[in-house]
Amino acid sequence: MATNDAENKVIKPTNFIQQIVERDLTASKNDGRLQTRFPPEPNGYLHIGHAKSICLNFGLAERNGGACNLRFDDTNPEKEEQEYIESIKQDVEWLGFQWQGEPRFASSYFDQFYQYAIDLINAGNAYVCSLNADEAREYRGTLTEPGRNSPYRERSVEENLTLFEQMRDGKFDEGAHALRAKIDMASPNMNLRDPIIYRIRKAEHHQTGDKWCIYPMYDFAHGLSDAIEGVTHSICTLEFEDHRPLYDWFLDQLNVPCHPQQIEFARLNLNYTVTSKRKLKQLVDEQIVDGWDDPRMPTIAGMRRRGYTPTAVRNFCDAIGVTKSDGVVDVAMLEHALRDDLNQHAPRAMAVLRPLKLVIENYPEGQVEMLKAPVHPQDESQGTRELPFAREIYIDQEDFKEQANKKFKRLVLGKEVRLRNAYVIRCDDVIKDEEGNITELRCSYDAETLGKDPEGRKVKGVIHWVTVEHSIPAEVRLYDRLFNDPNPDGHKEADFKDFLNPESLTVLENCRLEPGLATASPQYAYQFEREGYFCLDSKAAKSGQRVFNRTVTLRDSWAKIEKSSES
C-alpha cells in the first residue's frame, strides 16, 4: 500500500479496471467521459455475485466522476417478470447506489435493433436461416471440427429482407426461421460461427406487449444497447471473454454512436453457496425455501431480510477485490464483514430463547426496579436503556445445570452467577415435574452486588435474563448456511439439492425478549447478548407477527466444524 508523504495519506491500491479507466481519462479517451452500466436480465432476483458487479460499475462511476445506467437486458419475454424488475431496483438502491436518469430497457431499443438487423442484411452480413434446431447444431461443428455453411447462407438480400419482414409480421411458426449473422463457420471461436441474431418468439413482452413476435438475441442486443447509451467501458464477467470478438464485430459492421470497450473480470464464486438463477428458481418453485427472499438464499433480497447491512456487503466486495483470475471465496469472509459492521453499530438487547423460570425468593414481591444498561458498551453516544427487574425472571435453559465442572461458567445448584447488568444470585432449589423435567429454579440474590462484586468472593459467570411480567413473546428463527458442502454445485454424480443443510433453519417459539424490542423495525439489527445478531423479519412484520431472524452468530462456528472434520 503506497503512501503520499505530502498529505500523509494512505492511498488504496486500485484494481486493474480502475487503472484502465484512469489511463483512458488521463488520455482524454471518449472525450474524457466515463459511462458504465449495470445490465441485469430481469429473469430472477439478484444475488451476492451481482452485488460485486453493482459495486464495481457504480463504484467506478462514483470514484471517477462518471455516470452509471441501470439497464434491464430484457430480450427474453418468456422468463422475465415485472416482479424481478422491481426487486432489482430495490436491491441497487438498498446497496446505496443511484443510477443516472430513469431505468433503461433494451426493449426500448427494439425498433433500432430491427433497423440494425436490416442494415446487416443489406450489407450482406446477415441472412435468414431455415435449419431446424437439430440441423443447426449439426452444421455448427464442434470445438475440434469446423462448422459447415448453412444451405440458406447465400440467399439474396431481397429474399432475406422479405423473409425477415414476414418473421416480424408473424407469418411463421416458432423455430421455422432465424436471422443469423454471416461471419465464419470455420472460426475456432464458436461464438463467431454465424450466431443467431433474431428468433421467433410468439410471447407477450412485459414492456412492449404484443408488438413483436421476433426478439433479438442477448449477444446482438447487449453491445448495441451499450453503444446507444454511450457506454465507454462495458464491464462483464470472464465467461463473456470469448464473446468479445462478436461484441466488437457487430459494432464494427454498424453505424453506431460509439464503440464501448468490453473488459472482463472474475465473477464471485462463494463456497457453501449456489448462485445459478436456474437452480435458485428451482429451490423457490419446489418450495424448498420460502421464496426468493428466504433469509437462507444468497439473493440480495434474502440477505436484506436476514439482517445483512449494505455496508457489510460493500465492504466485502471491496475486500475480495477485482481480478481476472477465477477462484473461490470463503463465505466466512462475508460473515466476517457482517460481524464487523454489526459489532460496531448494532444496539444490544437481552433475549431468552429457551426460557426457564427463576424465582428470587428474597426479592420483595410486587417490586419492580428499573436498571440501566448501555445500548452499546463501546459506543456511549448510543445512550442507555432501561431494564425492569423483578422477583420472577426467565433465564435460558442452557445456562443452568444441577451439577457441572469448573469450566461451566453459568448457574449451578448451590453456586452463584451474575445476572447481566443486575445482581449476583445463587440457586438454592430446583423444581421438577412428574417426569423429572426442570420447570423452575428457586434462588436468592445479594442486594449489595448491583454494579459491584460481592465481598470476599469472586463470581466468574454472567448470564442474561428478562422478567416474566415485562418481557414480550416472540418467535425466533435460527438461520444457518443452506448447504453443508463447500461445493454443492460441483458433484457430477449428485444433485446440488443432495447437499442441503437439514439444520439451515431452526424455529424457536415462546421466546422472551426485553420490552424495548417491542418497537423494533426490520431494517435494524440487534445483538442479542451472548446469542448472536438478529433482526425483525420484514415479511412477518407486515402481518403483525413478531418474528426475529438470526442474521449471524457471534463467532464462526463452522470453522470449528471444518477443523474437527479435517483432524
WOWOKA-V553101 format. One record per residue. RES is the residue in one letter. PHI is phi in radians with two decimals (NA if undefined). PSI is psi as a letter, one per 30 degrees, with the letter a starting at -180 (999 if undefined). NEAR is the number of other ideal C-beta (glycine too) atoms within 8 Angstrom. Layout:
BEGIN
res,phi,psi,near
RES,PHI,PSI,NEAR
RES,PHI,PSI,NEAR
END
This chain:
BEGIN
res,phi,psi,near
M,NA,k,6
A,-1.44,l,6
T,-2.19,k,8
N,-1.72,j,8
D,-1.12,e,5
A,-1.08,e,4
E,-1.85,f,5
N,0.95,h,6
K,-1.98,k,6
V,-1.53,k,6
I,-1.81,k,8
K,-1.22,k,5
P,-1.12,k,6
T,-1.72,l,7
N,-1.42,l,9
F,-1.15,f,9
I,-1.27,e,13
Q,-1.05,e,12
Q,-1.14,e,9
I,-1.09,e,11
V,-1.07,e,12
E,-1.07,e,10
R,-1.11,e,8
D,-1.14,e,13
L,-1.18,e,11
T,-1.09,e,6
A,-1.49,g,6
S,1.03,g,6
K,-1.15,k,8
N,1.01,h,9
D,1.02,g,5
G,1.33,g,6
R,-1.59,l,8
L,-2.26,j,15
Q,-2.30,j,15
T,-1.98,a,17
R,-2.73,l,14
F,-1.94,j,14
P,-2.02,i,9
P,-1.23,l,9
E,-1.53,k,13
P,-1.41,h,12
N,-2.07,g,9
G,2.98,l,9
Y,-1.47,l,15
L,-1.25,k,13
H,-2.13,a,13
I,-1.05,e,15
G,-1.11,e,11
H,-1.16,e,11
A,-1.04,e,15
K,-1.09,e,12
S,-1.17,e,11
I,-1.06,e,14
C,-1.08,e,13
L,-1.21,e,13
N,-1.17,e,13
F,-1.24,e,15
G,-1.13,e,8
L,-1.05,e,17
A,-1.12,e,13
E,-1.09,e,9
R,-1.25,f,6
N,-2.09,g,11
G,1.21,g,3
G,-1.82,a,12
A,-2.38,l,8
C,-2.28,k,16
N,-1.57,k,14
L,-1.81,j,12
R,-2.23,k,13
F,-1.57,j,15
D,-1.47,i,12
D,-1.76,i,14
T,-1.78,g,11
N,-2.19,i,11
P,-1.13,f,11
E,-1.28,f,6
K,-2.02,g,6
E,-1.85,k,13
E,-2.48,l,8
Q,-1.09,e,7
E,-0.98,e,6
Y,-1.18,e,12
I,-1.07,e,13
E,-1.14,e,8
S,-1.16,e,12
I,-1.15,e,14
K,-1.05,e,10
Q,-1.12,e,9
D,-1.12,e,16
V,-1.11,e,13
E,-1.15,e,9
W,-1.08,e,9
L,-1.25,f,14
G,1.73,g,6
F,-1.97,l,10
Q,-2.29,k,3
W,-1.36,l,11
Q,-1.35,k,5
G,1.14,a,5
E,-1.46,l,3
P,-1.00,k,9
R,-1.87,l,13
F,-2.37,k,10
A,-1.02,e,15
S,-1.10,f,11
S,-1.18,f,7
Y,-1.82,g,12
F,-0.99,e,13
D,-1.10,e,6
Q,-1.18,e,9
F,-1.03,e,12
Y,-1.07,e,9
Q,-1.18,e,8
Y,-1.08,e,11
A,-1.10,e,15
I,-1.11,e,10
D,-1.06,e,11
L,-1.13,e,13
I,-1.09,e,15
N,-1.08,e,8
A,-1.49,g,8
G,1.34,g,6
N,-1.86,g,9
A,-2.68,l,12
Y,-2.61,l,13
V,-1.52,k,14
C,-1.87,k,14
S,-1.94,g,6
L,-1.19,k,10
N,-1.37,l,6
A,-1.05,e,7
D,-1.17,e,6
E,-1.14,e,8
A,-1.08,e,12
R,-1.14,e,7
E,-1.16,e,6
Y,-1.23,f,12
R,-1.23,f,10
G,1.49,a,10
T,-2.27,a,5
L,-1.15,f,4
T,-1.89,f,3
E,-2.18,k,6
P,-1.18,l,7
G,-1.43,l,11
R,-2.07,k,7
N,-1.13,k,8
S,-1.12,k,13
P,-1.11,f,5
Y,-1.77,g,10
R,-1.17,f,10
E,-1.78,g,5
R,-0.99,k,9
S,-1.25,l,6
V,-0.99,e,8
E,-1.10,e,6
E,-1.14,e,9
N,-1.10,e,14
L,-1.11,e,11
T,-1.13,e,8
L,-1.11,e,11
F,-1.16,e,14
E,-1.13,e,8
Q,-1.18,e,9
M,-1.04,e,15
R,-1.09,e,10
D,-1.46,g,6
G,1.38,g,6
K,-1.40,f,5
F,-2.15,l,8
D,-1.35,l,5
E,-1.05,k,7
G,1.51,f,6
A,-1.22,e,7
H,-2.51,l,10
A,-2.59,k,11
L,-1.56,k,17
R,-2.13,k,13
A,-1.31,k,13
K,-1.75,j,9
I,-2.11,d,12
D,-2.81,j,7
M,-1.26,f,14
A,-1.77,g,6
S,-1.10,k,10
P,-1.15,f,2
N,-1.57,j,9
M,-1.02,f,9
N,-1.18,f,10
L,-1.67,g,12
R,-1.47,i,14
D,0.78,i,14
P,-1.15,l,13
I,-1.24,k,9
I,-1.77,e,13
Y,-2.30,k,14
R,-2.29,l,10
I,-1.44,k,14
R,-2.45,j,11
K,-1.55,i,6
A,-2.33,k,7
E,-1.33,k,6
H,-1.72,k,14
H,-1.17,f,10
Q,-1.91,e,8
T,-1.84,g,8
G,1.15,b,6
D,-1.82,g,7
K,-1.11,e,6
W,-2.06,k,9
C,-2.16,g,10
I,-2.14,k,11
Y,-2.32,k,12
P,-1.27,l,13
M,-1.34,l,12
Y,-0.99,e,10
D,-1.08,e,12
F,-1.37,e,15
A,-1.28,e,14
H,-1.12,e,12
G,-1.14,e,15
L,-1.18,e,16
S,-1.07,e,14
D,-1.01,e,11
A,-1.15,e,14
I,-1.07,e,10
E,-1.51,f,11
G,1.28,g,9
V,-1.13,k,13
T,-1.69,e,14
H,-2.26,j,15
S,-1.69,j,13
I,-1.61,k,12
C,-2.56,l,8
T,-1.52,l,9
L,-1.05,f,10
E,-1.16,f,6
F,-1.67,g,11
E,-1.07,e,7
D,-1.25,f,9
H,-1.54,f,9
R,-1.03,e,10
P,-1.01,e,10
L,-1.26,e,14
Y,-0.94,e,14
D,-1.21,e,11
W,-1.07,e,11
F,-1.03,e,13
L,-1.16,e,13
D,-1.24,e,7
Q,-1.43,f,9
L,-2.02,l,10
N,-1.52,i,3
V,-1.86,l,10
P,-1.09,e,5
C,-2.77,l,9
H,-2.08,j,8
P,-1.08,l,12
Q,-1.73,j,9
Q,-1.48,k,11
I,-2.28,k,10
E,-1.83,k,11
F,-2.39,l,13
A,-1.29,k,11
R,-1.24,l,10
L,-1.49,j,11
N,-1.93,j,8
L,-1.98,k,14
N,-1.23,l,10
Y,1.01,g,11
T,-2.49,k,11
V,-2.06,k,11
T,-2.10,g,11
S,-1.09,k,7
K,-1.05,e,9
R,-1.09,e,6
K,-1.33,e,10
L,-1.13,e,17
K,-1.12,e,9
Q,-1.10,e,10
L,-1.07,e,11
V,-1.24,e,12
D,-1.10,e,6
E,-1.54,g,6
Q,0.99,h,6
I,-1.28,f,8
V,-2.17,l,10
D,-1.59,i,5
G,1.55,l,6
W,-1.08,f,12
D,-1.74,g,13
D,-0.98,k,11
P,-1.06,f,13
R,-1.55,f,12
M,-1.33,k,16
P,-1.44,g,13
T,-1.26,l,13
I,-1.09,e,15
A,-1.11,e,14
G,-1.16,e,15
M,-1.16,e,13
R,-1.12,e,11
R,-1.15,e,14
R,-1.30,f,12
G,2.10,g,14
Y,-1.09,l,10
T,-1.88,k,11
P,-1.05,e,9
T,-1.07,e,7
A,-1.10,e,14
V,-1.15,e,17
R,-1.17,e,11
N,-1.11,e,11
F,-1.09,e,12
C,-1.09,e,11
D,-1.16,e,8
A,-1.18,e,8
I,-1.37,f,9
G,1.30,a,6
V,-2.21,j,9
T,-2.39,l,9
K,-1.85,g,7
S,-1.89,k,5
D,-1.23,k,6
G,-2.83,l,7
V,-2.02,k,7
V,-1.66,k,11
D,-1.27,k,7
V,-1.04,f,11
A,-1.07,f,9
M,-1.16,e,11
L,-1.14,e,13
E,-1.16,e,10
H,-1.14,e,9
A,-1.07,e,13
L,-1.20,e,15
R,-1.04,e,11
D,-1.08,e,10
D,-1.25,e,12
L,-1.15,e,16
N,-1.06,e,8
Q,-1.36,e,8
H,-2.11,f,8
A,-1.25,k,12
P,-1.15,l,10
R,-1.60,l,12
A,-2.70,l,13
M,-1.92,k,13
A,-2.45,k,18
V,-1.79,j,15
L,-1.43,e,10
R,-2.26,i,9
P,-1.17,k,12
L,-2.28,k,13
K,-1.26,k,11
L,-2.34,k,13
V,-1.91,k,10
I,-1.61,j,12
E,-1.18,f,9
N,-1.68,g,5
Y,-1.58,k,9
P,-1.00,k,5
E,-1.13,k,5
G,1.41,f,5
Q,-1.42,k,8
V,-2.20,k,10
E,-1.94,k,7
M,-1.65,j,8
L,-1.73,l,11
K,-1.82,k,8
A,-2.50,k,11
P,-1.19,k,10
V,-1.18,e,10
H,-2.50,j,10
P,-1.12,f,5
Q,-1.81,g,4
D,-2.40,j,9
E,-1.11,f,5
S,-1.13,f,4
Q,-1.39,f,8
G,1.41,a,7
T,-2.16,l,7
R,-2.23,l,12
E,-1.77,k,9
L,-2.13,j,12
P,-1.23,k,12
F,-2.15,k,11
A,-2.56,a,13
R,-1.13,e,11
E,-1.91,k,10
I,-2.34,l,14
Y,-1.97,k,14
I,-2.14,l,16
D,-1.40,k,12
Q,-0.96,e,9
E,-1.28,f,6
D,-1.62,g,11
F,-2.37,k,13
K,-2.45,k,9
E,-1.19,e,7
Q,-2.38,k,5
A,-2.79,l,7
N,-1.46,a,4
K,-1.19,f,3
K,-1.28,f,5
F,-1.43,j,8
K,-1.70,h,7
R,-2.20,a,12
L,-1.45,k,13
V,-2.27,k,13
L,-0.95,k,9
G,1.48,f,6
K,-2.04,l,8
E,-1.87,l,10
V,-2.67,l,16
R,-1.66,k,13
L,-1.45,k,14
R,-0.98,k,11
N,1.13,g,7
A,-2.45,b,10
Y,-1.77,l,11
V,-1.52,k,13
I,-2.17,l,15
R,-2.21,k,11
C,-1.47,k,15
D,-1.83,f,8
D,-2.74,l,7
V,-2.18,k,10
I,-1.81,k,8
K,-2.20,l,7
D,-1.53,a,6
E,-1.09,f,3
E,-1.60,g,4
G,1.56,g,5
N,-1.44,k,6
I,-1.27,k,11
T,-1.97,f,7
E,-2.85,k,10
L,-2.02,k,15
R,-1.93,k,10
C,-2.33,l,12
S,-2.34,l,9
Y,-2.15,l,12
D,-1.80,j,11
A,-1.14,f,6
E,-1.64,g,7
T,-1.91,g,13
L,-1.26,j,8
G,1.39,g,3
K,-2.68,l,6
D,-1.38,k,8
P,-1.19,k,11
E,-1.20,k,5
G,1.37,g,3
R,-2.62,l,7
K,-1.99,k,4
V,-1.79,j,11
K,-1.58,e,4
G,-1.51,k,9
V,-2.35,k,7
I,-2.22,l,14
H,-1.68,l,14
W,-2.86,l,13
V,-2.55,l,14
T,-1.41,l,13
V,-1.14,e,11
E,-1.28,e,8
H,-1.74,f,11
S,-1.19,l,13
I,-1.96,k,11
P,-1.35,l,8
A,-2.82,l,12
E,-1.71,k,12
V,-2.16,k,14
R,-1.92,j,14
L,-1.62,j,9
Y,-1.60,k,11
D,-2.39,a,9
R,-1.06,k,10
L,-1.25,f,12
F,-2.10,k,13
N,-1.84,g,8
D,-2.09,k,8
P,-1.08,f,5
N,-2.33,i,8
P,-1.11,f,14
D,-1.70,g,8
G,-1.96,g,4
H,-1.93,j,11
K,-1.13,e,3
E,-1.64,g,3
A,-2.43,l,7
D,-1.46,k,4
F,-1.03,f,11
K,-1.25,f,8
D,-1.17,f,8
F,-1.93,g,11
L,-1.13,k,11
N,-1.42,j,10
P,-1.13,f,5
E,-1.87,g,6
S,-1.24,f,11
L,-2.52,k,9
T,-2.13,k,7
V,-1.78,k,8
L,-1.96,k,11
E,-1.78,l,5
N,1.08,h,6
C,-1.31,l,15
R,-2.21,k,13
L,-2.09,l,15
E,-1.10,k,13
P,-1.08,f,9
G,-1.06,f,8
L,-1.33,f,13
A,-1.11,f,6
T,-1.80,g,5
A,-1.10,k,10
S,-2.17,l,7
P,-1.06,f,10
Q,-1.41,f,5
Y,-2.00,k,10
A,-1.72,k,11
Y,-2.20,k,13
Q,-1.63,j,14
F,-1.34,j,13
E,-0.97,k,10
R,1.27,g,6
E,-2.02,e,10
G,2.49,a,10
Y,-1.82,k,17
F,-2.42,l,15
C,-2.50,l,15
L,-1.21,k,13
D,-1.22,k,14
S,-1.17,e,10
K,-1.23,e,8
A,-1.17,e,11
A,-1.08,e,13
K,-1.12,f,6
S,-1.74,g,6
G,1.45,g,4
Q,-1.53,k,8
R,-1.81,j,10
V,-2.21,k,12
F,-1.94,k,18
N,-1.76,k,15
R,-1.32,j,14
T,-1.32,e,14
V,-2.85,l,10
T,-1.28,l,8
L,-1.20,e,8
R,-2.33,l,4
D,-1.38,j,9
S,-1.25,f,7
W,-1.19,f,8
A,-1.08,e,8
K,-1.17,e,8
I,-1.10,e,8
E,-1.13,e,8
K,-1.14,e,8
S,-1.21,e,7
S,-1.28,f,6
E,-1.44,f,5
S,-1.44,999,4
END
